[in-house]
């Protein structure tokens, strides 16, 4: 089985953005960004693409499937 991991926090921080700033740019709440970063919530394809566009990276740079044991 695979688990979805993400580097959203690292990419956001590297660009000097707060959760609130990223949320505003992506059109979602700060809590949504927080829950994605903490792997509580898996974003829709549309939101994943929007986050990638805002951060200037590919979706694969943010999200990765990793095999769980």
Secondary structure, 3 states (H helix, E strand, C coil): CEEEEECHHHHHHHCCCCHHHHHHHHCCCHHHHHHHHCCCCCCCHHHHHHHHHHHCCCHHHHEEEEECC
